[in-house]
Structures are given as C-alpha cells and as structure tokens.
Amino acid sequence: MRVIDSHTEGEPTRLIVDGGPPLGTGPLALRRERFARNFDDYRRFAVNEPRGSDAVVGALLCEPEDPTAAAGLIFFNNTGYLGMCGHATIGAAVTLARMGRIGPGRHRFETPVGSVTVQLDGPNAVTIENVPSFRHRAGVAVEVDGLGRVVGDVAWGGNWFFLVETAPLPLEMAHIPGLTRAAEAVSRALAAAGITGTDGAAVDHVEFFGPPAAADAQSRNFVLCPGGAYDRSPCGTGTSAKLACLAAAGKLAPGVDWIQESIVGSRFTARYRLDEAGRVIPSITGRAYVVAEATLLRDPGDPFANGIVSLAA
C-alpha cells in the first residue's frame, strides 16, 4: 500500500494513493459502506499501530462518481469511518498538488456526506467550503459523572458534535489528559441519555471551548474524536459546527472571520455564507504540509499484520 502523510495545523492525515480496497463505483456513501463491511482490515492496517497511531486520520483516494470532480475521499480513523474530515481534506489537497493531480485554483472533492469545494491558494494554503452545517439542538443539559450538569449544543458540521461553551479545565496542553477524561465522560453520558443527532445518529465528537491565547483569535478549543484521540488541529468539521451554532444564535454574521485556535495553538480562519435555502455553508482556511511518502508492507506471518486493534477498542 502506497501512502503519503501530511499534517494540517498539527493533525496527521494518511492518504492512500495506491493499494487500497477494490470498492468499485457508485456514490461515496455506498463505497464507504462496502469498505466497512468487506474491507475493514485495510483501515486497521493503514492507521492502527504498529504502522500508524490513534491520532492518524486515513483518507482513501477514490475516483469520483462525477468526472468533473477532482477526487473522491473516504475518511476513517483508528475505530471506524467518518462522514467528512476538514483537516484531512486540506491535507489531501496539498498532497494531490504535490502529486501533480491538481493545481492552484478551485476544485471539487466528493465525500460520503456530499461534495466540498477546495481552493488551493499555494503549496500549503487551502480553503475548503464544507457541506451545509446546522445546529440541531441548543442548550442540551446532561448529567456527567465527575462534572455534574454539563450544557452544550448538538450540531452537524460533516460529523456530529456536542459543543460545550465552558471547558472543565484550562485549555492548555498540560491539561490534555484531564480534558480527554472529561470529554470521554461527556460522551458516555450523551449515549446513556439517548442524546443523538438526526435519525438517531451518534454524537461522537465532544468539543470544549475557552478563551484564545492570541489577541487576534476568537476562541480556543479541545476536540475529542471517536477512538479517544484529541484533534491537534482546530478541527474543520468541529469549527463548521461552531459556525452553525454562532449563526443560529445571531452571534456571527455571514462573511465575518472567526479565528479558531486548537489546543496546541494552531489555527483555522473560518467564515460562512448562507445559500439560497438559508443554510450555513462554512469555509475553513488552514495550512498543510507533506511529511512523508511510504510503502506499507504486510507480512502474512506478522501477528499484527492488520494492526493492533486492542489499543483502539
């Protein structure tokens, strides 16, 4: 399997460019189902230890269903599959530019939850226009072991998020273990209380907010992803969900920049427009860098040929 690794504002992406599963044709959502049902060993092989880590997000490069699109992408991590991934889309755009597949300008990528637009502004600078995002429920209260009553919004930004305005600990790297435990407790409480997205979808990302470190930023966040790893970037889909909540609350006007810091201090510049139906269409600008090109090898005699799955259980 041939892969190209990048990071977007600190968060790693592993793009499979050759040797991925034979998923056939059709909509990306259908091909993601085939991936999960018939070829999950490819996912575990690509991103789990000993070849990867819990923080790595994988992206499978696919031929798009629409030939006018530049690429199709299916996203996954250490425990399963994602609908959309903002940082990985930015990383994939920079990687495809390095491969000579796209040049500067505007392109369209297909994902399992819809098409997104990518503007490549330079070798490392990318703006993505994400899928329509929305606040599903506001001011949802849940009782959390060790934290008491926690209130947040449930929102969609390409994945489902529970957004908590006030973090239980200062948003500093020294508190990452404690923030992780707190977010895991919130996630368990949401599941126990039956709090979901639309159609019973699991709310599988938890996002805490606090004041930024930089004077020109508006917010700092900590995002816990499904699988137990925290996002080193400010999280593209999480920032999209944040914009949807701000728009719904009347706290951010269309076209106004929102600078979102991550727990490690990296940043996205975000804004939104309203489409003809009045839906929030977020745009996220960030930087990505290619860090490695590799061929992953599988020895059938290797006891961990398909990855160490217990670490991600």
C-alpha positions in Angstrom: 0.0 0.0 0.0 1.4 3.4 -1.0 0.6 6.3 1.3 1.5 10.0 1.6 1.4 11.5 5.0 0.7 15.1 5.8 -0.3 17.2 8.8 -2.8 20.0 8.8 -2.1 22.5 11.6 -0.6 19.6 13.5 -3.2 16.9 12.8 -1.9 14.0 10.8 -3.5 12.6 7.6 -2.5 9.4 5.8 -3.7 9.4 2.2 -3.9 6.0 0.5 -2.9 6.6 -3.1 -2.4 3.0 -4.3 -3.1 -0.5 -2.9 -6.4 0.4 -1.3 -9.5 -1.8 -1.3 -11.4 -2.5 -4.5 -14.6 -0.7 -3.8 -16.0 -0.4 -7.3 -18.1 2.5 -8.4 -21.1 4.4 -7.2 -21.7 7.1 -4.6 -19.0 7.6 -2.0 -21.5 6.8 0.8 -22.2 3.4 -0.8 -18.5 2.8 -1.3 -17.8 3.7 2.4 -20.4 1.0 3.3 -18.6 -1.6 1.2 -15.3 -0.5 2.8 -16.7 -1.0 6.3 -18.5 -4.2 5.5 -16.0 -6.1 3.4 -12.5 -4.5 3.7 -12.1 -3.2 7.2 -8.7 -4.9 7.5 -7.4 -2.2 5.1 -8.4 0.5 7.5 -6.8 -1.2 10.5 -3.7 -2.0 8.5 -3.3 1.6 7.4 -3.8 3.7 10.5 -3.5 1.5 13.6 -0.3 0.7 15.4 2.4 -0.5 14.6 2.2 1.4 11.3 0.1 4.3 12.5 -1.2 5.7 15.7 -4.5 6.7 17.3 -4.2 10.3 16.1 -3.8 9.4 12.4 -6.8 10.0 10.2 -6.8 8.0 7.0 -8.2 9.1 3.6 -8.7 6.7 0.7 -8.3 8.4 -2.7 -11.1 7.3 -5.0 -12.2 8.1 -8.5 -15.2 10.4 -8.1 -18.6 9.4 -9.3 -18.9 12.8 -11.1 -16.0 13.0 -13.7 -15.9 16.8 -13.2 -14.8 16.4 -9.6 -11.1 16.3 -8.9 -11.1 13.4 -6.5 -13.2 11.3 -4.1 -12.2 10.8 -0.5 -13.4 8.3 2.2 -12.2 9.1 5.7 -11.5 6.8 8.6 -9.6 6.6 11.9 -8.5 4.0 14.5 -12.0 2.8 15.3 -14.2 3.4 12.2 -15.3 5.7 9.5 -16.1 9.4 9.3 -18.5 11.4 7.2 -16.3 14.3 6.4 -12.9 15.5 7.7 -11.9 19.1 7.2 -8.2 18.8 8.2 -7.8 15.6 6.0 -9.4 17.4 3.1 -6.9 20.2 3.4 -4.1 17.7 3.7 -5.4 15.7 0.7 -5.5 18.9 -1.4 -1.9 19.8 -0.6 -0.9 16.1 -1.3 -2.7 16.0 -4.6 -1.0 19.2 -5.6 2.4 17.7 -4.8 1.4 14.7 -6.9 0.6 17.0 -9.8 -3.1 15.9 -9.7 -4.4 19.5 -9.1 -3.0 23.0 -9.5 -3.8 26.3 -7.9 -7.4 27.4 -8.0 -10.8 25.9 -7.3 -11.6 22.2 -7.2 -14.4 19.9 -6.1 -13.9 16.7 -4.0 -16.6 14.1 -3.3 -17.1 12.7 0.2 -19.6 10.3 1.7 -21.7 13.2 3.0 -21.6 15.4 -0.1 -19.3 17.4 -2.3 -17.0 20.1 -0.9 -15.1 22.8 -2.7 -11.4 23.3 -2.3 -9.5 26.4 -3.1 -5.7 25.8 -3.4 -4.1 29.2 -2.7 -0.5 28.0 -2.7 1.6 24.9 -2.0 0.4 24.8 1.6 -2.6 27.1 1.9 -6.1 25.7 1.3 -9.6 26.9 1.9 -12.4 24.3 1.9 -16.1 25.2 1.6 -17.8 22.5 3.6 -21.1 20.8 3.5 -24.2 22.6 4.9 -23.9 22.8 8.7 -26.6 23.3 11.3 -27.4 23.4 15.0 -29.7 20.5 15.8 -30.4 21.2 19.5 -29.4 24.2 21.7 -28.8 24.2 25.4 -28.9 20.5 26.0 -28.2 19.5 29.6 -26.7 16.2 30.6 -25.5 14.9 34.0 -21.9 13.7 33.7 -20.0 11.7 36.3 -17.4 13.8 38.0 -18.5 17.0 36.2 -22.2 17.4 37.2 -24.5 19.2 34.9 -23.0 20.0 31.5 -24.8 22.1 28.9 -24.0 22.2 25.2 -25.3 22.3 21.7 -25.7 19.4 19.3 -24.6 20.4 15.8 -23.6 19.0 12.4 -20.5 20.1 10.5 -20.0 16.9 8.5 -19.8 14.9 11.7 -21.9 15.2 14.9 -20.6 17.3 17.8 -21.6 18.2 21.3 -20.2 21.7 21.8 -19.7 22.9 25.4 -19.0 26.6 25.7 -17.0 26.4 29.0 -14.3 23.9 29.3 -13.9 22.0 32.6 -10.2 22.7 32.7 -7.9 25.4 31.2 -7.3 24.7 27.5 -3.6 24.2 27.8 -1.5 21.2 26.7 -0.7 20.3 30.3 -4.4 19.5 30.8 -4.9 17.3 27.8 -5.2 14.1 29.9 -7.8 15.6 32.1 -9.7 17.2 29.2 -9.7 13.8 27.5 -11.1 12.1 30.5 -13.8 14.8 30.8 -14.7 14.6 27.2 -15.0 10.8 27.4 -17.3 11.1 30.4 -19.5 13.6 28.4 -19.6 11.2 25.5 -20.7 8.3 27.8 -23.3 10.5 29.3 -24.7 11.6 25.9 -25.1 7.9 24.9 -26.7 6.9 28.2 -29.2 9.8 28.0 -30.1 8.9 24.4 -28.9 12.3 23.0 -28.4 11.9 19.3 -28.2 13.8 16.1 -30.9 13.5 13.4 -32.3 10.0 12.7 -30.7 8.7 15.9 -27.1 9.4 14.7 -24.4 9.1 17.4 -22.9 12.3 18.7 -19.4 11.0 18.5 -17.3 14.2 18.9 -17.1 16.3 22.0 -15.8 19.9 21.7 -14.9 22.2 24.7 -14.3 25.9 24.2 -12.5 28.6 26.1 -10.7 32.0 25.6 -7.9 32.1 23.0 -4.3 32.7 23.7 -3.7 35.0 20.8 -5.2 38.5 20.9 -6.5 38.3 17.3 -8.3 34.9 17.8 -11.9 34.5 18.9 -11.8 31.1 20.6 -9.7 28.1 21.6 -11.0 24.5 21.5 -10.3 20.9 22.6 -11.9 18.3 20.4 -12.1 14.6 21.3 -12.6 12.4 18.3 -14.2 8.9 18.2 -11.5 6.5 19.1 -10.2 8.5 22.0 -7.6 10.8 20.3 -7.7 14.6 20.6 -7.5 16.8 17.5 -4.3 18.6 17.2 -5.8 21.0 14.7 -8.9 23.2 15.5 -11.0 20.5 13.7 -12.6 21.5 10.4 -15.9 19.8 10.9 -16.0 21.0 14.6 -15.3 24.6 13.5 -18.1 24.2 10.9 -20.4 23.1 13.7 -19.3 26.0 15.8 -20.1 28.5 13.0 -23.6 26.9 12.6 -24.2 27.4 16.3 -23.0 31.0 16.2 -25.1 31.7 13.2 -28.2 30.2 14.8 -27.6 32.3 18.0 -27.2 35.5 16.0 -23.6 35.9 17.3 -21.7 35.9 14.0 -22.8 37.5 10.7 -22.1 35.9 7.3 -18.7 36.7 5.8 -17.1 37.7 9.2 -13.9 35.9 10.0 -13.8 33.6 13.1 -10.3 32.5 14.1 -10.4 29.2 16.0 -7.3 28.1 17.9 -6.6 24.4 18.7 -5.3 23.0 22.0 -1.8 23.1 20.5 -2.1 26.7 19.4 -2.6 26.1 15.6 -5.5 27.9 14.0 -8.1 27.9 11.3 -9.7 31.1 9.9 -13.4 30.4 9.3 -16.4 32.2 8.0 -19.7 31.2 6.5 -22.2 32.2 3.8 -25.9 31.5 3.5 -27.0 29.6 0.4 -30.3 30.2 -1.4 -32.1 27.9 1.1 -30.7 29.9 4.1 -28.3 27.1 5.1 -24.9 27.8 6.7 -22.1 27.0 4.3 -18.8 27.2 6.3 -15.4 28.0 4.8 -12.2 26.9 6.6 -8.7 28.1 5.8 -5.7 26.3 7.0 -2.2 25.1 6.2 -1.0 21.6 5.5 2.5 20.1 4.9 3.5 16.8 3.3 5.8 15.0 5.7 6.4 11.5 4.3 5.9 9.1 1.4 5.9 5.4 2.2 5.0 1.9 1.1 3.3 -0.1 3.9 4.1 -3.8 3.9 2.1 -6.7 5.1 3.8 -10.0 6.0 1.2 -12.7 6.4 3.2 -14.2 9.3 3.1 -10.9 11.2 0.8 -11.4 14.3 -0.1 -7.7 13.9 -0.4 -7.7 10.1 -3.8 -5.9 10.4 -2.8 -3.6 13.2 -3.1 -3.7 17.0 -6.8 -3.4 17.4 -6.9 -3.6 21.2 -5.4 -0.2 21.6 -8.3 1.4 19.7 -11.1 -0.7 21.4 
